[in-house]
Amino acid sequence: MSDRQMTLVGFMQAGNVTVYSGSWRYPSAELGFLDLDYYTKIARTLEEGTFDLVFFDDRLAMPGVYGRSVADAVRYGARPVKLDLTAVLGGIIGATSRIGVGATYSTTYYDPFHVARTFATLDHLSKGRAAWNVVTSVNDSEAQNFGLEQHLGHDERYDRAQEFLEAVTALWDSWADDALVMDRESGIFADPDKVREINFEGKWFKVRGPLTVPRTPQGHPALLQAGSSGRGREFAAEWADLIFTADPGLAVARQHYADQRERIGAAGRNPDQVKILPMAYVVVGETQAIAEEKEQLFLHSYVHPIASLTLLSEVLNYDFAQHDLDDPVTDAMIEASSGIRGLFEGVKRHLGRDDLTVRDLAAHRATLLQGPRFVGTAQQVADQMEEWFTTGACDGFVLAATHLPGAFEEFVRMVVPILRARGLFRTEYTGTTLRDHLSLERPALPAR
């Protein structure tokens, strides 16, 4: 029996597809993405599997970089639907009792007071199960929905995010844990000496405070972050409770894991108090042949190449409509995009060659190559996950679904019992808050 246990997170989109852009076309996929019951059913499945957390990705625009139009996103279902996450999480909180619930909110287009209040409210209403996935929005489509023409530059986004987190955490700490008195006899509701203005002032934000929500069950809702650049890794080292990675191979993941833990230590934090979790797909079958056949369907049958390029254009803020699929990836293309170099290097490593085409990038984005893919029987999938977990590559996984709800249902029914039997994963929840599930300390209130 191992003392160390996996962290498992279910990765969701509040829309028509999962991260895998062909998911809506899979024959057994449910298309109830406009119905709250669809999301609560999936969350209850993950809670039955004692997952730590279900969290939702988000974008604040319909993909519109490809061809400078949203037409192909709409035509091929390339994530044109994104519901408001506050309402979705509220429904899940009411339908579950233990699993953590998380949402993506941007530090680029929201304000600290709004985000602090939203997640403090969710933490109270869920009795300590809320998580915020911190992102710095990266494309012009989002900027144009918020009155700007272009997104902020890379360093500016992280400068703003740094200030944003300082302001949000100060707001979460603006009430002492014991500030509420609620003494009917004396008429004293709360102790004003234990509720303070934060008077935060920086380059980007000026926030008086205090927050209108008392300090929450977790102290601070848990923080997720997925920065992969050097600046992103430094930001995650300082702030994140869970770090979301996308390393496709075991060797790369081990290197990233060691590097990120070193950065966490250098930031003055305990690396054991941060979970590093690669995104992974699982394709499980009753036999290896069945699993491999399903994998081939996902890889080749359901993703339109234009849908793939529509999403790739959005992620990289680069219009691939100006290229044919067989055009080579050039240095000029790399320099003109946001983040293509990291993608380019990752695809090169995966394919084992340097001469990449636009089609190669599209296939990488469209299929299941952004993280590890565990394919086989339940036993074989558990073996692969155990190797990653026990050999210095990760603390668990963010599981993305090939289709919904089937991918999560199969994993919970077939793989989770094996992980439990090996002592690699909990058999039941032993705490009540998300920080309890993650074995993370509750942040202490700073000296007042």
C-alpha positions as CSV (number, residue, x, y, z in Angstrom):
1,M,0.0,0.0,0.0
2,S,1.4,3.4,-1.0
3,D,0.9,6.4,1.2
4,R,1.0,8.7,-1.8
5,Q,-2.2,8.7,-3.8
6,M,-3.1,10.1,-7.2
7,T,-5.0,13.3,-7.7
8,L,-7.7,12.9,-10.4
9,V,-9.4,15.8,-12.0
10,G,-12.2,15.7,-14.6
11,F,-11.7,18.3,-17.3
12,M,-14.9,19.7,-18.8
13,Q,-16.2,22.3,-21.2
14,A,-19.6,23.9,-20.8
15,G,-20.4,23.5,-24.4
16,N,-20.9,21.2,-27.4
17,V,-17.5,19.5,-27.3
18,T,-14.8,18.4,-24.9
19,V,-11.1,19.4,-25.5
20,Y,-11.3,16.8,-28.3
21,S,-13.1,18.8,-31.0
22,G,-14.8,15.7,-32.7
23,S,-16.4,14.5,-29.5
24,W,-19.9,15.7,-30.4
25,R,-19.9,13.4,-33.5
26,Y,-19.2,10.2,-31.6
27,P,-22.3,7.9,-32.0
28,S,-22.9,7.4,-28.2
29,A,-22.1,11.0,-27.2
30,E,-25.0,12.8,-25.5
31,L,-25.7,16.3,-26.9
32,G,-27.4,17.7,-23.8
33,F,-24.9,20.5,-23.4
34,L,-27.7,23.1,-23.0
35,D,-29.3,21.1,-20.2
36,L,-28.1,21.4,-16.5
37,D,-28.9,17.7,-16.0
38,Y,-26.2,16.8,-18.5
39,Y,-23.5,18.5,-16.3
40,T,-24.9,17.2,-13.0
41,K,-25.0,13.7,-14.3
42,I,-21.3,13.8,-15.3
43,A,-20.3,15.4,-12.0
44,R,-22.2,12.7,-10.0
45,T,-20.4,10.0,-12.1
46,L,-17.0,11.6,-11.2
47,E,-18.0,11.9,-7.5
48,E,-19.0,8.2,-7.5
49,G,-15.4,7.7,-8.7
50,T,-14.1,9.9,-5.8
51,F,-12.4,12.3,-8.1
52,D,-10.9,15.3,-6.4
53,L,-12.3,17.9,-8.7
54,V,-14.3,18.6,-11.8
55,F,-13.3,21.9,-13.5
56,F,-14.4,23.7,-16.6
57,D,-12.3,25.4,-19.2
58,D,-13.6,28.7,-20.7
59,R,-13.0,31.1,-23.5
60,L,-14.6,34.5,-23.8
61,A,-15.2,34.5,-27.5
62,M,-16.4,32.2,-30.3
63,P,-13.3,31.1,-32.3
64,G,-13.0,33.8,-35.0
65,V,-9.3,34.1,-35.8
66,Y,-9.4,31.6,-38.7
67,G,-10.3,33.4,-41.8
68,R,-11.2,36.4,-39.6
69,S,-14.7,34.9,-39.2
70,V,-16.7,32.7,-36.9
71,A,-18.3,30.8,-39.8
72,D,-16.2,27.7,-39.7
73,A,-16.4,27.5,-35.9
74,V,-20.2,27.5,-36.2
75,R,-20.3,25.2,-39.2
76,Y,-18.2,22.4,-37.8
77,G,-19.0,22.8,-34.1
78,A,-15.5,24.0,-33.2
79,R,-16.4,25.2,-29.7
80,P,-19.0,27.9,-30.7
81,V,-20.9,27.3,-27.5
82,K,-19.6,28.4,-24.1
83,L,-22.1,28.7,-21.2
84,D,-21.6,30.9,-18.2
85,L,-19.8,28.8,-15.7
86,T,-21.2,30.4,-12.5
87,A,-24.6,29.0,-13.3
88,V,-23.2,25.6,-14.3
89,L,-21.2,25.3,-11.1
90,G,-24.1,26.3,-9.0
91,G,-26.1,23.5,-10.4
92,I,-23.3,21.0,-9.8
93,I,-22.9,22.1,-6.2
94,G,-26.5,21.4,-5.5
95,A,-26.3,17.9,-7.1
96,T,-23.1,16.8,-5.4
97,S,-21.7,16.8,-1.8
98,R,-18.0,16.1,-1.9
99,I,-16.3,16.6,-5.3
100,G,-14.5,19.8,-5.9
101,V,-15.9,22.3,-8.5
102,G,-13.8,24.6,-10.5
103,A,-14.1,27.2,-13.2
104,T,-11.8,29.2,-15.5
105,Y,-11.8,33.0,-15.0
106,S,-9.6,35.4,-16.9
107,T,-7.3,37.9,-15.2
108,T,-7.3,39.9,-18.4
109,Y,-10.9,40.8,-18.8
110,Y,-12.4,40.5,-15.3
111,D,-11.8,42.6,-12.2
112,P,-10.3,41.3,-8.9
113,F,-13.4,42.2,-6.8
114,H,-15.7,40.3,-9.1
115,V,-13.6,37.1,-9.2
116,A,-12.9,37.2,-5.4
117,R,-16.6,37.5,-4.7
118,T,-17.6,34.8,-7.2
119,F,-15.3,32.1,-5.9
120,A,-15.7,33.0,-2.2
121,T,-19.5,32.6,-2.8
122,L,-19.0,29.3,-4.5
123,D,-16.7,28.1,-1.7
124,H,-19.3,28.9,0.9
125,L,-22.3,27.5,-1.0
126,S,-20.3,24.2,-1.7
127,K,-19.0,24.0,1.9
128,G,-15.4,24.4,0.8
129,R,-15.2,22.8,-2.6
130,A,-14.4,25.7,-5.0
131,A,-11.4,26.1,-7.3
132,W,-10.4,28.9,-9.7
133,N,-8.5,28.1,-12.8
134,V,-6.4,31.2,-13.4
135,V,-5.8,32.1,-17.0
136,T,-4.3,35.0,-18.9
137,S,-6.4,35.3,-22.1
138,V,-4.4,35.1,-25.3
139,N,-6.3,36.0,-28.4
140,D,-7.8,38.9,-30.3
141,S,-11.3,37.5,-30.5
142,E,-11.6,37.7,-26.7
143,A,-10.1,41.2,-26.7
144,Q,-12.7,42.4,-29.3
145,N,-15.6,41.2,-27.1
146,F,-14.3,43.5,-24.3
147,G,-13.8,46.7,-26.3
148,L,-10.2,46.2,-27.3
149,E,-8.6,45.4,-30.7
150,Q,-5.7,43.2,-29.6
151,H,-4.9,41.1,-26.6
152,L,-2.1,42.2,-24.2
153,G,1.4,41.1,-24.8
154,H,2.8,38.0,-22.9
155,D,4.7,39.8,-20.2
156,E,1.9,42.4,-19.7
157,R,-0.6,39.6,-19.2
158,Y,1.5,38.1,-16.4
159,D,2.2,41.5,-14.8
160,R,-1.5,42.1,-14.7
161,A,-2.2,38.5,-13.4
162,Q,0.4,39.0,-10.6
163,E,-1.4,42.1,-9.4
164,F,-4.7,40.4,-9.9
165,L,-3.8,37.5,-7.6
166,E,-2.4,39.9,-5.0
167,A,-5.7,41.8,-4.9
168,V,-7.9,38.7,-4.9
169,T,-6.1,37.0,-2.1
170,A,-6.1,40.2,0.0
171,L,-9.8,40.4,-0.5
172,W,-10.3,36.8,0.6
173,D,-8.3,37.7,3.7
174,S,-10.2,40.9,4.4
175,W,-12.4,39.1,7.0
176,A,-10.8,37.2,9.9
177,D,-12.0,33.7,10.4
178,D,-13.8,34.7,13.6
179,A,-15.2,38.0,12.4
180,L,-18.8,36.9,12.4
181,V,-20.4,37.3,15.9
182,M,-24.1,37.1,15.1
183,D,-25.2,37.8,18.7
184,R,-28.9,38.5,18.7
185,E,-28.9,39.6,22.3
186,S,-26.4,42.4,21.9
187,G,-27.2,43.2,18.3
188,I,-23.6,42.7,17.2
189,F,-23.4,41.0,13.8
190,A,-19.7,41.1,13.2
191,D,-16.5,42.5,14.8
192,P,-15.5,45.6,12.8
193,D,-11.9,45.2,14.1
194,K,-11.7,41.9,12.2
195,V,-13.0,43.2,8.8
196,R,-10.6,45.5,7.0
197,E,-10.2,47.5,3.9
198,I,-7.3,46.2,1.8
199,N,-6.6,49.6,0.0
200,F,-4.7,47.8,-2.8
201,E,-3.1,50.0,-5.4
202,G,-0.9,48.9,-8.2
203,K,-0.3,49.6,-11.9
204,W,-3.4,47.8,-13.1
205,F,-5.8,47.8,-10.2
206,K,-7.0,49.9,-7.3
207,V,-9.3,48.1,-4.9
208,R,-10.5,49.4,-1.6
209,G,-12.3,46.4,-0.1
210,P,-13.3,44.7,2.1
211,L,-14.9,41.8,0.3
212,T,-18.7,41.5,0.8
213,V,-18.2,37.7,1.5
214,P,-16.8,36.4,4.9
215,R,-13.6,34.3,4.8
216,T,-14.4,30.9,3.3
217,P,-14.2,27.3,4.5
218,Q,-11.0,26.8,2.6
219,G,-9.5,30.2,3.5
220,H,-8.7,30.6,-0.2
221,P,-10.5,28.6,-2.9
222,A,-7.9,26.3,-4.5
223,L,-6.0,27.8,-7.4
224,L,-5.2,26.0,-10.7
225,Q,-2.8,27.3,-13.3
226,A,-1.4,26.0,-16.6
227,G,1.5,28.3,-17.6
228,S,4.0,26.5,-19.7
229,S,6.4,29.3,-20.6
230,G,9.2,30.2,-18.3
231,R,7.2,33.2,-17.0
232,G,4.1,30.9,-16.7
233,R,6.0,28.3,-14.7
234,E,7.3,31.0,-12.3
235,F,3.8,32.4,-11.9
236,A,2.4,28.8,-11.2
237,A,5.3,28.2,-8.7
238,E,4.2,31.2,-6.7
239,W,0.5,30.9,-6.7
240,A,-0.9,27.5,-7.9
241,D,-2.2,24.6,-5.7
242,L,-2.6,22.5,-8.8
243,I,-0.5,22.9,-12.0
244,F,-2.0,21.7,-15.2
245,T,0.5,20.5,-17.8
246,A,0.4,19.1,-21.3
247,D,3.5,16.9,-21.7
248,P,3.0,14.2,-24.3
249,G,5.8,11.8,-23.3
250,L,7.1,10.3,-20.1
251,A,10.7,11.7,-20.4
252,V,9.4,15.3,-21.1
253,A,7.0,15.0,-18.2
254,R,9.7,13.9,-15.7
255,Q,11.8,16.8,-16.8
256,H,8.9,19.3,-16.4
257,Y,8.0,17.8,-13.0
258,A,11.5,18.2,-11.7
259,D,11.8,21.7,-13.1
260,Q,8.5,22.9,-11.7
261,R,9.1,21.5,-8.2
262,E,12.5,23.2,-8.2
263,R,10.7,26.5,-9.0
264,I,8.2,26.0,-6.3
265,G,10.9,25.5,-3.8
266,A,12.7,28.6,-5.0
267,A,9.5,30.6,-4.5
268,G,9.6,29.6,-0.8
269,R,6.8,27.1,-1.0
270,N,6.7,23.4,-0.2
271,P,6.7,21.4,-3.5
272,D,4.7,18.6,-1.8
273,Q,1.9,21.2,-1.3
274,V,1.4,21.6,-5.0
275,K,0.0,19.0,-7.4
276,I,1.5,18.7,-10.9
277,L,-1.0,17.1,-13.2
278,P,-0.7,16.5,-17.0
279,M,-3.8,16.4,-19.1
280,A,-4.4,12.8,-20.3
281,Y,-6.9,10.9,-22.5
282,V,-8.0,7.4,-21.6
283,V,-9.4,5.0,-24.2
284,V,-10.4,1.9,-22.4
285,G,-11.9,-1.3,-23.9
286,E,-12.9,-4.8,-22.8
287,T,-9.9,-6.0,-24.9
288,Q,-6.8,-4.3,-26.2
289,A,-8.1,-4.7,-29.8
290,I,-11.4,-3.0,-28.9
291,A,-9.5,-0.1,-27.2
292,E,-7.2,0.3,-30.2
293,E,-10.1,0.3,-32.6
294,K,-11.9,3.0,-30.6
295,E,-8.6,5.0,-30.6
296,Q,-8.4,4.9,-34.4
297,L,-12.0,6.1,-34.7
298,F,-11.1,9.1,-32.5
299,L,-7.9,9.8,-34.4
300,H,-9.3,9.6,-37.9
301,S,-13.1,9.6,-38.2
302,Y,-14.6,12.5,-36.4
303,V,-12.5,15.7,-36.7
304,H,-12.8,17.9,-39.7
305,P,-9.4,19.5,-40.5
306,I,-10.9,22.9,-40.8
307,A,-12.4,22.6,-37.3
308,S,-8.9,21.7,-36.1
309,L,-7.4,24.7,-37.8
310,T,-10.1,26.9,-36.5
311,L,-9.2,26.0,-32.9
312,L,-5.5,26.0,-33.6
313,S,-5.8,29.6,-35.0
314,E,-7.6,30.6,-31.8
315,V,-5.1,29.1,-29.4
316,L,-2.1,30.6,-31.3
317,N,-3.8,33.9,-32.3
318,Y,-2.6,33.2,-35.9
319,D,-4.8,32.9,-39.0
320,F,-4.0,29.6,-40.6
321,A,-6.6,30.2,-43.4
322,Q,-3.7,31.9,-45.3
323,H,-2.0,28.6,-45.7
324,D,-2.7,25.3,-47.5
325,L,-2.6,22.2,-45.3
326,D,0.6,21.0,-46.9
327,D,2.5,24.3,-46.5
328,P,5.7,23.9,-44.4
329,V,5.8,25.5,-40.9
330,T,8.3,28.4,-41.3
331,D,10.3,30.5,-38.9
332,A,8.3,33.5,-40.0
333,M,5.0,31.7,-39.1
334,I,6.5,30.8,-35.7
335,E,7.5,34.4,-35.0
336,A,4.1,35.8,-36.0
337,S,2.0,33.6,-33.6
338,S,1.4,33.4,-29.9
339,G,2.9,30.2,-28.6
340,I,3.4,28.2,-31.8
341,R,7.1,27.6,-30.9
342,G,6.2,25.4,-28.0
343,L,3.6,23.5,-30.0
344,F,6.1,23.2,-32.9
345,E,8.8,21.7,-30.7
346,G,6.3,19.3,-29.1
347,V,5.0,18.0,-32.4
348,K,8.6,17.6,-33.6
349,R,9.4,15.5,-30.6
350,H,6.3,13.5,-31.1
351,L,6.8,12.8,-34.8
352,G,10.6,12.6,-34.6
353,R,11.3,14.9,-37.5
354,D,11.8,18.6,-38.1
355,D,10.0,19.2,-41.4
356,L,6.5,19.9,-40.2
357,T,3.5,21.1,-42.2
358,V,0.3,22.9,-41.3
359,R,-1.4,19.5,-41.6
360,D,0.9,18.1,-38.9
361,L,0.0,20.9,-36.5
362,A,-3.7,20.5,-37.3
363,A,-3.6,16.8,-36.7
364,H,-1.9,17.4,-33.4
365,R,-4.5,19.8,-32.2
366,A,-7.5,17.9,-33.6
367,T,-6.7,14.5,-32.3
368,L,-5.4,13.4,-28.9
369,L,-1.7,14.3,-29.0
370,Q,-1.6,17.2,-26.5
371,G,-0.9,15.0,-23.5
372,P,-0.4,11.3,-22.7
373,R,-3.0,8.9,-24.1
374,F,-3.5,5.7,-22.2
375,V,-5.1,3.0,-24.4
376,G,-5.9,-0.6,-23.6
377,T,-7.8,-2.7,-21.1
378,A,-8.5,-1.3,-17.7
379,Q,-5.5,-3.2,-16.4
380,Q,-3.3,-1.8,-19.1
381,V,-4.5,1.7,-18.6
382,A,-3.9,1.4,-14.8
383,D,-0.4,0.1,-15.5
384,Q,0.4,3.1,-17.7
385,M,-1.0,5.6,-15.2
386,E,0.9,3.9,-12.4
387,E,4.2,4.2,-14.3
388,W,3.8,7.9,-14.8
389,F,2.7,8.4,-11.2
390,T,5.4,6.4,-9.5
391,T,8.4,7.4,-11.7
392,G,8.6,11.1,-11.1
393,A,6.4,12.4,-13.9
394,C,3.3,13.7,-12.1
395,D,1.1,13.7,-9.0
396,G,-2.0,12.5,-10.8
397,F,-3.9,13.5,-14.0
398,V,-6.4,15.9,-15.4
399,L,-8.5,13.5,-17.5
400,A,-10.0,14.9,-20.7
401,A,-12.9,13.0,-22.3
402,T,-13.0,11.7,-25.8
403,H,-16.8,11.8,-25.6
404,L,-19.4,12.4,-22.9
405,P,-20.6,11.0,-20.7
406,G,-19.2,7.6,-21.8
407,A,-15.4,8.3,-21.4
408,F,-15.9,9.2,-17.7
409,E,-18.4,6.4,-17.1
410,E,-16.1,3.8,-18.5
411,F,-13.1,5.1,-16.5
412,V,-15.0,5.1,-13.2
413,R,-16.5,1.7,-13.8
414,M,-13.4,-0.1,-15.2
415,V,-10.2,1.7,-14.2
416,V,-10.9,3.3,-10.8
417,P,-11.4,-0.1,-9.0
418,I,-8.0,-1.2,-10.2
419,L,-6.3,2.0,-9.0
420,R,-8.0,1.6,-5.6
421,A,-7.0,-2.1,-5.3
422,R,-3.4,-1.1,-5.8
423,G,-3.6,1.6,-3.1
424,L,-3.0,4.3,-5.7
425,F,-6.3,6.1,-5.2
426,R,-8.8,6.7,-2.5
427,T,-11.7,4.3,-1.9
428,E,-13.8,7.1,-0.2
429,Y,-13.6,10.8,0.6
430,T,-12.2,11.2,4.1
431,G,-12.6,15.0,4.3
432,T,-15.2,17.5,3.3
433,T,-13.3,20.3,1.4
434,L,-11.3,20.3,-1.8
435,R,-8.1,21.1,0.2
436,D,-8.9,18.0,2.4
437,H,-9.0,15.8,-0.8
438,L,-5.7,17.3,-2.0
439,S,-4.0,17.1,1.4
440,L,-3.3,20.8,1.2
441,E,-3.0,23.2,4.1
442,R,-5.6,25.9,4.7
443,P,-3.9,29.2,4.1
444,A,-3.3,31.1,7.3
445,L,-4.6,34.6,7.7
446,P,-1.7,37.1,7.3
447,A,-0.8,39.2,10.4
448,R,-3.3,42.0,10.7
